[in-house]
Amino acid sequence: MKNGLFKVLSKFNKKMLPNYSQKQLDLAKATKLQKAIIGWKTWVTKNSLK
């Protein structure tokens, strides 16, 4: 159940949230919102792979 939820969230992230790795965003220059999005995407991805 929990794993399925994270898989759905992962698909949402891929479609709706920006991809900063393709934009070559420098983490030192990232805003707090950009860092929060990166953290959210990392957390969801980590949990969907379990």
C-alpha positions, 0 to 999 in steps of 0.5 A: 500500500505504502509503496504504491502511494510513493510510486504514484507520487513519483509519477506526479513528480516526474510530470509536474515538478521541474527537473533541475538536473537537466537545467544544471542548477547549481545547488549553491545558488538554489533558492529555498523553494528549489531546495525544498523541491529537490528534497521532496523529489529525493525523499519520494524517489527513495521511498518508492524504490524500497 
